[in-house]
Amino acid sequence: MRTQPYPSDITDEQWALIEPHIPVYPGGRPRTTDLRDVVDAIFYILRTGCQWRYLPKDFPPKSTVWRYFAEWRHNGTLDTIHDLLRRKVRSAEKPYQPRTTASVDSQSVDTTSGGEQRGRDNAKNVDGRKRHIVVDSMGLLLAVLVTAADVDDAKAAAELFGRLEGQPMGKVVRMYGDNKYHNFVLYQWVEDNARWELVIVRRPEGTEGWVRLPIRWTVERTFAWLGRCRRLSLDREKSVLSSEAFVKLAMIHLMLNRLEPKGTDAEFQYRTAV
């Protein structure tokens, strides 16, 4: 029995959006675990970054929560819920406006000890993994791929773009990327396999430091959204499958709060200095 609510918990309205899409298997013993508590526990880990064994005792046992997390990342449940919520957010905020553009980028993050696919990104001085994402014009996730940090962006892009199959890309005509994707092999892959054009957005000549590039800010904002989740401040997962699952969970949590805001978080304000 839950003894107290946490800020990461979902509301009744949010639970109603995802409950019908969590698989229920007939037969066997009656389930004794409340699946909403399992979902709340996963979001607690996502937002706080705590280790599985430090999960508060009023949640189901960590082994139970992990078992459901592992099942949902393998059987497509997270993908189904994510894509459903993305469609609802898009319909609510931009009705009758199909996607015509998308953006691609990567983010290198340090990893904790152990795990598969680790490398060094010398340009970013990072030992760990790299998150490659494609987002639409609203910054909503279309595809994610996690690799070792030393994997070239243009090389990973072909596999990342391959994951767009089945996604709502029918009206997309341009994919925006930065200079990392200026690669003739990638251009050929796009020409052979995609119906959209890869457009490289370059920095203005002579500029130094950070520069806001047109259109490209949408994908940078998505990385900022992911940064709200402490579980994603580093790559803490042993497998890249779990890394990708937590990126999708971060977007699921964000979209739930956009569709059904809680209205409980007070607006931040600076106090007047005295």
KOLTOR-461023 format. One record per residue: residue in three letters; x, y, z of N, C-alpha, C in turn. Coordinates in steps of 0.05 Angstrom, whole numbers, m for minus. Atoms other than C-alpha are relative to their C-alpha. Example, Ala and Ser with C-alpha at 12.3 -4.5 7.8 and 13.67 -1.06 7.14 Angstrom:
residues 2
type;nx;ny;nz;cax;cay;caz;cx;cy;cz
ALA;18;m24;0;246;m90;156;18;24;0
SER;m16;m24;m1;273;m21;143;m15;22;14
***
This chain:
residues 274
type;nx;ny;nz;cax;cay;caz;cx;cy;cz
MET;17;m24;0;0;0;0;18;25;0
ARG;m15;m25;1;27;68;m20;m6;17;24
THR;4;m16;m23;38;112;40;0;30;m6
GLN;m1;m28;7;51;178;4;4;3;m30
PRO;m4;m5;28;48;208;m65;27;14;m5
TYR;m24;m13;9;110;232;m103;m5;18;m23
PRO;5;m19;22;116;290;m152;0;m14;m28
SER;m1;14;26;131;239;m208;m24;m17;m5
ASP;23;17;4;66;201;m197;m18;11;m21
ILE;20;m9;20;14;203;m252;m27;3;13
THR;27;m5;m10;m57;227;m241;m19;m21;m12
ASP;21;18;10;m122;189;m253;m4;4;m30
GLU;5;m6;28;m131;225;m319;24;m10;m18
GLN;m23;9;15;m60;208;m342;0;m31;m1
TRP;1;30;0;m68;135;m321;m21;m10;m20
ALA;21;8;18;m132;131;m362;10;0;m29
LEU;m11;m1;27;m91;149;m424;17;m25;m7
ILE;m19;22;7;m42;91;m418;m9;m27;10
GLU;8;26;m10;m78;36;m379;m10;m19;m21
PRO;11;19;20;m116;8;m439;22;m13;m18
HIS;m20;9;19;m50;m3;m476;22;m17;14
ILE;m18;18;m14;m14;m44;m422;m11;m28;m2
PRO;11;27;6;m21;m117;m441;m8;m15;25
VAL;10;18;m21;m61;m164;m397;m2;m28;m12
TYR;m1;27;10;m49;m238;m407;m20;m18;15
PRO;20;17;m14;m107;m287;m393;13;m25;11
GLY;m11;25;m12;m97;m348;m350;19;6;22
GLY;m19;m3;m22;m51;m361;m292;m12;11;25
ARG;10;m10;m25;m57;m334;m222;m9;29;m3
PRO;9;m28;1;m94;m268;m210;24;18;8
ARG;m21;m19;m5;m47;m208;m211;m5;13;27
THR;2;m14;m26;m33;m180;m141;14;27;m1
THR;m15;m25;1;11;m122;m164;m17;21;m15
ASP;14;m22;12;m22;m55;m180;19;12;m22
LEU;m17;m9;22;6;m36;m249;4;30;0
ARG;m4;m28;m2;m5;37;m235;23;6;19
ASP;m23;m3;m18;44;31;m177;26;m7;m14
VAL;m24;7;15;93;m2;m224;8;23;m18
VAL;m5;m23;17;87;56;m273;11;23;16
ASP;m10;m22;m17;96;106;m216;28;m5;9
ALA;m27;6;m9;158;69;m192;20;4;m23
ILE;m18;m5;23;189;71;m262;5;30;m4
PHE;m3;m29;3;175;145;m268;16;12;24
TYR;m15;m9;m23;204;155;m198;30;m3;m5
ILE;m29;5;7;270;123;m220;9;19;m22
LEU;m6;m17;23;268;163;m285;6;29;10
ARG;m3;m28;m8;259;231;m251;21;5;22
THR;m19;m4;m22;302;221;m189;28;m11;m6
GLY;m25;12;6;357;178;m219;10;m20;21
CYS;m9;19;m21;358;131;m159;6;m27;m11
GLN;m6;28;8;385;60;m164;m25;m17;6
TRP;23;18;m3;336;3;m170;m3;m9;29
ARG;2;11;m27;353;m24;m101;m7;22;21
TYR;7;m21;m19;340;45;m69;m29;9;m5
LEU;28;m7;4;268;46;m93;m15;0;26
PRO;14;0;m25;223;67;m35;m17;m24;4
LYS;13;25;m7;190;9;1;m30;0;m4
ASP;29;m1;4;119;34;m11;m7;m6;m29
PHE;4;10;27;129;16;m85;1;m31;0
PRO;m4;29;2;125;m57;m108;30;m6;1
PRO;m28;8;m2;190;m96;m99;15;7;m26
LYS;m16;m9;23;247;m73;m145;1;m22;m21
SER;m1;22;19;249;m142;m177;m25;m1;m17
THR;25;m1;15;176;m136;m196;m1;23;m19
VAL;0;m23;17;183;m66;m223;19;m4;m24
TRP;m19;6;21;245;m87;m263;m11;m20;m20
ARG;11;20;19;209;m147;m292;m20;12;m19
TYR;19;m13;18;153;m104;m319;14;19;m19
PHE;m16;m18;17;202;m52;m345;13;m15;m23
ALA;m14;16;20;242;m106;m381;m20;m11;m20
GLU;21;11;18;178;m137;m410;m10;22;m19
TRP;12;m22;16;150;m70;m435;20;11;m20
ARG;m20;m10;19;216;m49;m468;4;m20;m23
HIS;m4;21;21;219;m116;m506;m25;m4;m17
ASN;23;8;16;147;m127;m527;m14;23;m14
GLY;11;m22;15;134;m58;m556;m21;17;15
THR;20;m16;m16;88;m32;m500;8;29;2
LEU;m8;m28;m2;130;31;m490;m2;14;m27
ASP;3;m13;26;131;44;m565;m29;6;m6
THR;28;m5;5;56;36;m570;m11;24;15
ILE;10;m22;m17;42;83;m512;13;27;m9
HIS;m13;m25;9;94;134;m536;m13;11;m26
ASP;11;m9;25;67;136;m607;m29;10;2
LEU;28;m9;m4;m5;142;m583;m1;28;12
LEU;0;m27;m13;11;201;m537;11;21;m19
ARG;m10;m20;20;52;235;m592;m21;8;m19
ARG;22;m7;19;m7;231;m639;m21;18;13
LYS;19;m16;m14;m53;260;m586;11;28;5
VAL;m11;m26;m4;m5;317;m570;0;16;m26
ARG;m1;m13;26;4;333;m643;m28;9;m9
SER;27;m7;8;m71;332;m656;m11;23;17
ALA;11;m20;m17;m85;376;m596;13;27;m5
GLU;m15;m25;2;m31;429;m609;3;10;m29
LYS;m2;m8;29;m26;428;m686;m20;m16;m16
PRO;19;16;15;m91;399;m713;1;7;m30
TYR;1;m2;29;m93;387;m788;25;12;m12
GLN;m26;m9;11;m20;407;m796;19;m23;m1
PRO;m18;24;1;20;347;m821;30;9;3
ARG;m29;m5;m2;95;342;m808;12;3;m28
THR;m14;m4;25;136;370;m865;30;1;4
THR;m29;m1;m6;204;376;m830;6;m17;24
ALA;m10;15;m23;245;336;m780;29;9;4
SER;m28;m7;m7;313;346;m746;14;m24;13
VAL;m16;22;m11;369;298;m727;24;12;15
ASP;m24;m9;m15;424;307;m675;8;m23;19
SER;m10;20;m19;465;269;m624;9;14;25
GLN;m8;m11;m26;484;279;m551;18;m21;13
SER;m19;18;m13;546;247;m519;m3;4;31
VAL;3;m1;m29;539;229;m445;19;m20;12
ASP;m17;19;m14;585;196;m395;m17;m23;10
THR;14;23;m11;567;127;m370;11;m6;27
THR;m11;11;m25;573;95;m302;15;m26;m7
SER;m18;23;5;616;33;m294;m16;m23;m13
GLY;12;24;12;601;m29;m336;m18;7;m23
GLY;19;m3;21;554;m40;m393;12;m4;m28
GLU;m8;5;28;557;m52;m468;3;27;m15
GLN;m3;m23;19;577;m4;m525;8;26;14
ARG;m11;m24;m12;621;47;m491;24;8;m16
GLY;m23;m11;15;672;92;m524;6;28;8
ARG;m8;m28;m7;705;160;m523;m5;19;m23
ASP;4;m22;19;681;222;m559;21;21;6
ASN;m21;m19;m6;745;262;m562;m8;29;m4
ALA;9;m28;5;710;324;m589;m15;11;24
LYS;15;m9;m23;665;327;m528;13;m7;27
ASN;m14;9;m24;715;297;m479;m19;m17;18
VAL;20;17;m14;663;244;m460;8;m29;m4
ASP;m4;29;1;674;171;m443;m28;m13;6
GLY;26;12;m4;608;135;m453;m15;m7;m25
ARG;17;7;22;552;132;m502;m11;25;m13
LYS;11;m22;15;517;175;m553;m29;m6;m7
ARG;29;2;7;442;187;m561;m5;14;m26
HIS;7;m11;26;420;197;m632;m31;2;m1
ILE;29;m2;1;349;224;m641;m9;15;m25
VAL;14;m16;21;302;248;m696;m25;10;13
VAL;24;m12;m11;247;296;m676;m15;15;m22
ASP;15;m16;19;191;331;m713;2;30;6
SER;m3;m29;m3;180;406;m717;m10;9;27
MET;8;m7;m28;149;405;m647;19;m10;20
GLY;m19;12;m19;208;369;m617;m8;m27;10
LEU;9;27;m9;169;304;m608;17;m22;m13
LEU;m18;21;8;210;241;m614;m12;m18;m22
LEU;8;19;21;206;200;m678;17;m25;0
ALA;m17;23;m1;266;154;m669;23;6;18
VAL;m23;m2;m18;323;141;m620;18;m24;m4
LEU;m20;20;2;387;102;m625;23;7;19
VAL;m22;m4;m19;441;94;m571;23;m17;m9
THR;m24;14;8;512;76;m591;23;8;19
ALA;m24;m9;m14;582;80;m563;6;29;m9
ALA;m5;m29;6;606;153;m560;19;4;m23
ASP;m20;m4;21;661;141;m611;m12;m6;m28
VAL;12;6;26;612;122;m666;m6;27;m15
ASP;5;m25;16;609;175;m722;m29;4;m4
ASP;28;m7;2;543;211;m726;m11;m8;m27
ALA;10;6;27;537;203;m801;m3;m30;m4
LYS;2;29;3;551;128;m796;m24;m11;15
ALA;23;9;m15;498;119;m742;m26;9;m12
ALA;25;m11;11;448;161;m780;m15;m19;m18
ALA;14;19;18;433;107;m831;m17;m19;16
GLU;15;18;m17;412;59;m776;m23;15;14
LEU;21;m16;m13;374;114;m740;m23;6;m19
PHE;21;m6;20;337;134;m804;m16;m25;m7
GLY;14;25;6;320;61;m815;m22;m5;21
ARG;21;4;m20;280;63;m750;m24;18;m4
LEU;23;m17;6;234;115;m780;m21;m14;m15
GLU;21;16;15;198;60;m818;m24;m4;19
GLY;24;2;m15;127;59;m794;m8;25;16
GLN;6;m25;m14;131;129;m764;m14;19;m20
PRO;16;m18;17;88;187;m790;19;19;m16
MET;m19;m16;16;139;211;m842;m10;5;m29
GLY;10;m1;27;93;210;m903;1;28;m13
LYS;0;m27;11;91;286;m911;26;15;4
VAL;m25;m13;m6;162;301;m888;16;3;m26
VAL;m15;m5;25;203;333;m944;29;8;6
ARG;m27;m8;m7;265;357;m906;8;m10;28
MET;m12;8;m26;309;329;m851;24;18;4
TYR;m21;m19;m6;354;381;m819;21;m12;19
GLY;m22;9;m17;422;365;m790;23;19;m1
ASP;m23;m18;0;487;400;m773;23;m12;m16
ASN;m22;8;16;556;392;m804;9;m28;4
LYS;m8;28;m6;566;324;m771;m12;m19;m21
TYR;14;18;18;518;295;m823;8;7;m29
HIS;m10;m6;27;556;324;m883;18;m24;m8
ASN;m14;25;7;575;256;m911;m12;m11;m26
PHE;11;8;26;569;232;m983;m12;m28;0
VAL;12;27;m3;556;160;m963;m28;2;11
LEU;26;m4;m12;498;184;m920;m19;13;m21
TYR;17;m12;21;472;228;m977;m10;m22;m19
GLN;8;21;19;471;166;m1022;m21;m18;13
TRP;20;16;m14;434;126;m969;m27;13;0
VAL;25;m15;0;381;180;m963;m13;0;m28
GLU;11;0;27;374;184;m1038;m12;m27;m8
ASP;9;26;7;365;109;m1043;m24;m10;17
ASN;19;12;m19;320;97;m983;m21;19;11
ALA;19;m19;m12;283;161;m964;m14;17;m21
ARG;15;m18;18;231;206;m995;4;29;7
TRP;m5;m28;m8;257;268;m960;29;7;m6
GLU;m27;m10;5;319;311;m969;15;6;25
LEU;m17;m7;m23;376;317;m919;12;27;m5
VAL;m9;m28;3;391;391;m909;19;6;23
ILE;m20;m7;m20;455;412;m873;m2;30;7
VAL;1;m28;m10;447;475;m830;27;7;11
ARG;m28;m7;m7;516;507;m825;1;25;17
ARG;m5;m24;m16;542;558;m776;8;23;m18
PRO;m9;m23;16;551;628;m804;31;2;2
GLU;m29;m2;1;623;639;m825;10;22;19
GLY;m13;m19;m18;668;674;m775;m12;1;28
THR;12;0;m27;624;659;m714;15;m19;19
GLU;m13;17;m21;652;630;m649;m19;m5;22
GLY;17;6;m23;620;597;m589;m27;m9;m9
TRP;27;10;6;547;579;m585;m15;19;m18
VAL;16;m16;19;503;602;m642;m27;m14;m4
ARG;27;11;5;428;592;m648;m4;m3;m30
LEU;3;5;29;418;559;m716;m30;m2;m6
PRO;28;2;7;351;566;m751;m10;m29;m3
ILE;13;26;1;304;506;m744;13;m20;18
ARG;m14;20;m15;357;465;m709;m5;2;30
TRP;5;m3;m29;337;492;m640;m21;m20;10
THR;21;18;m10;278;444;m638;12;m25;11
VAL;m12;24;m11;322;383;m629;17;5;24
GLU;m15;m7;m24;366;419;m579;m19;3;24
ARG;19;m3;m21;304;435;m539;m9;m28;11
THR;8;27;m8;285;361;m538;21;m11;19
PHE;m21;9;m18;353;345;m507;m3;14;27
ALA;4;m14;m25;338;398;m455;m23;m12;16
TRP;22;14;m14;272;364;m439;10;m26;13
LEU;m11;25;m12;309;298;m429;17;6;24
GLY;m17;m7;m23;356;334;m382;m15;4;26
ARG;15;m3;m25;300;344;m332;m1;m26;16
CYS;1;26;m13;304;270;m316;29;m8;9
ARG;m27;6;m11;363;254;m270;11;m27;m9
ARG;m9;26;9;365;183;m295;16;3;m26
LEU;m13;m5;26;389;212;m362;23;19;2
SER;m23;m18;m2;441;260;m334;26;m14;m7
LEU;m21;18;10;489;202;m345;m14;m23;m13
ASP;12;25;9;478;137;m382;6;m21;21
ARG;m4;18;m23;468;91;m323;m8;m29;m6
GLU;10;27;7;444;29;m361;21;m19;m10
LYS;m19;20;9;480;m35;m375;m4;m6;m30
SER;5;6;29;446;m44;m443;m11;25;m13
VAL;10;m23;15;431;5;m498;m30;m1;m3
LEU;29;2;2;360;m23;m501;m13;14;24
SER;11;m14;m23;348;3;m430;4;30;m4
SER;m5;m29;4;380;70;m449;m21;12;m19
GLU;20;m10;19;333;78;m508;m28;0;13
ALA;26;2;m14;274;56;m464;m5;24;18
PHE;3;m23;m18;287;111;m413;m3;26;m15
VAL;5;m24;16;290;164;m468;m29;1;m8
LYS;29;1;7;221;141;m491;m17;6;24
LEU;16;m5;m25;196;141;m419;0;29;7
ALA;m2;m28;m5;221;212;m411;m20;16;m17
MET;19;m13;18;180;233;m471;m29;m7;7
ILE;26;8;m9;120;193;m447;m9;17;24
HIS;7;m16;m24;122;229;m380;m6;29;m7
LEU;4;m28;9;129;297;m414;m27;3;m14
MET;25;m3;15;71;284;m461;m25;m4;17
LEU;22;3;m19;26;259;m405;m7;27;14
ASN;4;m25;m14;36;325;m369;m9;22;m19
ARG;11;m19;19;22;364;m433;m29;m5;m6
LEU;27;7;6;m42;327;m446;m19;3;24
GLU;15;m2;m25;m66;325;m374;17;13;22
PRO;m17;m13;m20;m29;377;m333;m10;m5;28
LYS;7;5;m28;m27;365;m259;m10;25;14
GLY;9;m25;m12;m34;438;m240;8;3;29
THR;m8;m1;m28;2;426;m174;27;13;5
ASP;m27;m12;m3;71;454;m188;m2;30;1
ALA;0;m29;m3;78;525;m163;20;13;m20
GLU;m18;m14;18;108;575;m212;24;10;15
PHE;m24;m9;m13;180;590;m195;3;30;m2
GLN;m5;m28;0;195;661;m175;24;7;18
TYR;m22;m9;m17;257;696;m149;m11;18;22
ARG;8;m17;m22;249;728;m82;15;27;m2
THR;m13;m26;1;265;802;m77;21;1;22
ALA;m22;m2;m20;332;813;m43;m5;23;19
VAL;4;m21;m20;330;852;21;27;8;12
***
